[in-house]
Amino acid sequence: MRKYYLSPLGPERMHIPDGFLDLWIAVVCAVLAGGTLVAAARRADGDLTDTTAPVLGIVAAGLFAAQLLNWPIPGGTSAHFVGGAFAAILLGPHLGALCVATVVTIQALVFGDGGLVVLGANVLNMAVVEVYVGYALYRLLAGHNEFVAAFVAGWLGITAGAVAAALQLGASSAFAYELVTTVSIMGIGHLLLGLIEGGITAVVYRYVADARPDLFPTATTTEVAA
Amino acid sequence: MSVASDAWDRSWVRRSLLAIGALVAVSPLFAWAAGRVGYAEPLENAAERTGAMAHEVTYNPGLLPDYTIPGVDPLVGTFVSAVVGTALTLVVATAIARLLAD
């Protein structure tokens, strides 16, 4: 029995452990993730001041704490809030990516949640794919309905991250190159679990948007301008 | 862009930290509930289906392996992990943000 099952807390098992990915795939993912984060840091330059810097810390800490809450679902699975799309909507995609990458890296280094060699892949899936896909969907739909846009961003953002992980795993020898199996199990699984992610994303978004509408200039430009 | 261009007043920061503290405080309860229900995530299901389980290795168990303290009650370990992890994330992310702000 693996230690995953012994842990009372296993956060979202999109965290790939060491040994699951072929080395070349892990290296390619690390290069892609690292390159994206460097670009994100450059693009985010100027978005932060000494006064607003703590915001990134607070959102990152909030995501870490929220990911600890594992909601068991009768029937043999569990779900919880990952928050990549939410971070992207609140902070913008570049700071959102840096925020989630910080969380994923601390989870791997301090808690062994996700492997060391495959850290780049986990960052790529959760801090890059999930964040940027979620943000793109939000921007695409926010003009029609912000609540629905936040829901879809959370739902399909996490599904996209899971499919990315499934592609990496399915192309690896440990998974016997069974790409169809990994993509179908993880894709469908997270498409269903992602509904909860989408729901929480939308509800938290609505709460924050009601409490601080000024934080969402893309959604409330006219009100802020007025 | 977004929140980063808006100053957060101190009361908002305080409220956010209180909410995060509440999440940390209830984390052992969720850990207990999760422990009562046997469950598997899609990644685990895919690994079992393809025989990948045997390939898993652990190069770095971490200081608090799987959010526990070896030899200590799991729920206590969960709570300590939640406090340490949340505080560490807050400090590291804030430091990164300050570097970007310079």
Interface residues (C-beta under 8 A of the other chain):
Chain A: R2 K3 Y4 Y5 L6 S7 P8 L9 G10 P11 E12 R13 M14 H15 I16 P17 D18 G19 F20 A41 A44 D45 D47 L48 T49 D50 T51 T52 A53 P54 V55 L56 G57 I58 V59 A60 A61 G62 L63 F64 A65 A66 L68 L69 N70 W71 P72 I73 P74 G76 T77 S78 I89 L90 L91 G92 L95 L98 C99 T102 V103 I106 Q107 A108 L109 V110 F111 G112 D113 G115 L116 V117 A162 A165 A166 L169 S172 A174 F175 A176 E178 T181 T182 I185 M186 I188 G189 H190 L193 R212 D214 L215 F216 P217 T218
Chain B: M1 S2 V3 A4 S5 D6 A7 W8 W12 V13 S16 L17 A19 I20 L23 V24 V26 S27 F30 A31 W32 A33 A34 G35 R36 V37 G38 Y39 A40 E41 P42 L43 E44 N45 A46 A47 R49 T50 G51 A52 M53 H55 E56 V57 T58 Y59 N60 P61 G62 L63 L64 P65 D66 Y67 T68 P74 L75 T78 S81 A82 V84 G85 T86 A87 L88 T89 L90 V91 V92 A93 T94 A95 I96 A97 R98 L100 A101
